[in-house]
Amino acid sequence: MPLRLGVNIDHVATLRQARYARDPEGVLVEPDPVGAALIAEQAGADGITAHLREDRRHIQDKDVRRLRQSLGTKLNLEMGNTPGIVAFALRICPHDACLVPENRHEVTTEGGLDCVAHRTELAGTISQLQDTGTTVSLFIDPEPDQIRAAAALRAEFIELHTGAFANATGEIRARELQRLIDGASMARELGLRVNAGHGLNYDNVRELFAIPHLEELNIGHAIVSRGLFTGLAAAVAEMKAICGEYPG
C-alpha cells in the first residue's frame, strides 16, 4: 500500500491569526488555510489535517466548515476530548478524527494521549464519532499499555507520536526509532492500523521507513515552512515523492 501524505494546515492559520485574530466571523483574510488546503490537494496530498483547539489559536470553526465542504480528498480533524469540540465534530462529521491531548500552554501537541487513564471518557467519544461514520485515530506514544488500550477502545487507527524520535540524536534516536518499529508491529497484531506524525521533516522522514505497516504520515510545519521558499505546491509534491519511496 502506498504511504499516504496528510498535510496539516494549522501553521497557515497561525500566520493569518497573527494579524487578523480580531476580524469578524466570516471575513476572508490572508493567508487562507482553505486555499492552502486546496493547493496541497492539487499537488498530491491525500488528505488535509487541521487541529481545532479549545482556544481557537489558529484554526477556526469556519475553517473546518469550509474544509468539510471544499475538500476533494478527506478532512482529518485533530481534536481534544472536550465537550464543545466533540459536539462540533459530531455536527461536522469529518472523514477522520484524531483524538489528541491538549494543553493550552503548549506551542504544539507534546506527547501522546493517555488512553489508559482516560479510557472511560474516550470510549464514549469514540463510539459517538464512529456512529456518524467518522474513522477514529488515537495519537499515542509507542508504549505497549497505550497500544493495548487503543485496541480495547476499538479505534480503527493509532497515530504514533514521532516527536521523541524527531527531537533525539545518536543512540537515543535509534532507541526511539526501535520503539516506533515495535509499536507499529504490536498495533498491527492487535488489529489496529497505523499512522504517524509530529516533528517530521524532509531530513528525517526517510528514517521512519524502517517502521512497518505505516499507512499515512501527517506533516505540517516542515511543509508550510518549505513552501515559503519553494511555493506550497512544490513543497507538498516533494514530500509526496519522498512518501512514494516507502517500501511498505
N, C-alpha and C positions, 0 to 999 in steps of 0.2 A: 504494500500500500504506500503510495507517495506521501511524504511528510507534508502536511498542510501548514500554511502560514496564516496566523491570525494577527492582524495589525491593530495595535492599541493606539487610539487617537486621543487619549487623555491629555497629552502634552500640547497638542494643538489647542485644546480648550484652555489649558493653563495660560498659554500666551495670550489668548483672547481676553480672559478674565483679568489679566494684569492691567489692562486699560479699561475694559468695558464692563467690569463687575457690577456697576450701578445702573446699567442701561435697563430700560423697562422690558418686561416679558414680551417676547415676540419680535423684538428688533433684531435684525440680522446684521451682525458686525463681523469684522475680520480679525484673525483667520477663522473661517467657518469649519468646525470639525466634521460636519456632514459633507461638505465639499471635499475635505481631505479624505474622508472615507470612500467617496466615490472614485477619486483618483487612485486610491490604493486598490480598490476592486479592479479597475481597468488595467492596472499594472500587474495583476496576478494574485492579489490577496485572496485567500479562500474564505475569509470572514473578517469581521470588524469587532474589536473588543472595546468596551467603554465601561468605566467604573463610576457608577452613580453613588457618590459619598453622601453621608448624612449632612455634612456642612456645605455641600454643593460647591466645593472649592474649584472645580474645573468643569466637568460635565454637568449640564443642567437637564431638568426634566424634559424641556422642549427638544433638546438634542436627541434624547433617547426616543421620543415620539417620532421625530423626523427620520431617525435612522431606521426605526422599525418599518416605516412606510416606504423608504427610499432604496434600501439595500437590495441588490440582486443576489447576494450570497447569503450570509447569515449574520445576525446580531448576537454576540456573546456578551451578556450583561454581567459584569463583576459587581457583587453586592454583599453588603454586610447583612447578617441575620437580625435585622431590626424591624419592628412592626411597620413603620412608614415605608421603608424601602421594599419590604416584602409585598405590602399591599399594592405599591406602584407596579412592581414586577408582575403581579397577578393580573393587573389591568392591561399591561403592555404585551404580555406573553412573548418574551424574547425566544428565539430559537434555542439558545443555550443560556444557562445561568451558572456562573461560577461563584460559589459562596466563599468569601474571604474574611479574615479577621479585619477589624477596623479600629484604628486609634486616631482620634482627631489631631493628636500632636505629632504624628509621624509624617514625614515628607512623602513617602510611598509605603506600600504594604511591606511590613517587615516580619518575616516568619509566617509559618503556616497556621491554618485553622486547627484548633484543638477539638477534634471530633470526639475524643474520649470524654472530656469534661462537659461538653455541650451536646452530648448525644440526644438527650430528650428534646431540647429545643430544635435541634437540627432536623430531627425525624419529621416533625410536623411541617416544617417549611419545605423540605424535600418532597414530601407527599403532595402538598398543595401545588407546587410548581409542576411536578410531573403530571398531575391531573389536568393541567392546562395544555399539555403537550410539550412543555419545555424540558430539554435534556439538562440534567444537573451534574455539575462537576464540583468537587471539593478541593480547594487549594491547600495542600498539606505538605509538611516536611516528610522526607523519605524515612519515616520511622515505622517499624512493624506494627506497633499498637495503633497508630493513626490509620495505617492502611487497612488493618483488620476492622477498625471501627467504620471506615468508609464503606467497606464491603457489607458490613452488617446493616448500615443505613440504606443500602440499596441505591446508592448513587450510581449513575452509569459510568462516570469518569472520575478520575482524580487528576489534578494538575500538580505535578511535582514542583515544589518551590526550589528553584535553582540558585537562589541568592547566595547561600553559603558557598556553593561551588564558585560562582562568579567572583566573589569577593576574596577568595583564597588564592594562595600561590604554593608552589612546591609540593611537598608531601601532603600538606593539609588539603590542597586542591585535589590531589589524587585520591585521598580518602573520601572526600565529598563526592567525587565522581563515582566511586565504587558504591557509596551509599545509594546514589541515584540508580545505578545499574541494578543493585539488589532490590531496591524498592519497586522498580518497574517490573522486575521478574515476579516478585511476590504478588503485586497487584494483578498481573495477568493470570496467575494461578488461582486467584480468588474471584476471577470473573470481571475485574474492573478493566476499563480502557484507560489509556494513559496519555495525557498531555504534559507539557512542561513550560515553565516561563519564570522570568524575573532576572534582571541583570544581564540578559543575553545581548551579544553584540556581534559585529562582523568578525571580530578576532577570536572569540571563544566558542561560537556556536558549533563549529565542526567537532569540537571535543565531545559534545553531547551525542555525537553519532555512535559512540560506544554503547549508548543506552538502548536496549531492545524495546520493541513494542510501541515506540512513540507514534502518535497519530497527528499531533498538532503542537506547534510552538507558538506562544503568544509573546510578541515583541513590540515594544512601543518606543521607548526613549531613544534607543540607538537608531531606529529608522527615521524618526522625526528629526533627530539631530543631523544625521547624514543628509536628509532631504533639504536642509537649509543651504547646503553647498552644491548638491547634485540635482536638486529637484526631487519632490516626493516620489514621483512615478519611477524614476531611476533608482532611488533608494529601495523601494519596495521590490522592484524587479531584480535587483542584485541579491537581496535576501531570499527571495523566492528561488532564484537559481541555486543558491547555496543549499536550501532545503531539498532541492532536487538531487543532491549528492547523497542523501541519507540512504544507507544500504538496507534499512529495514531490519 
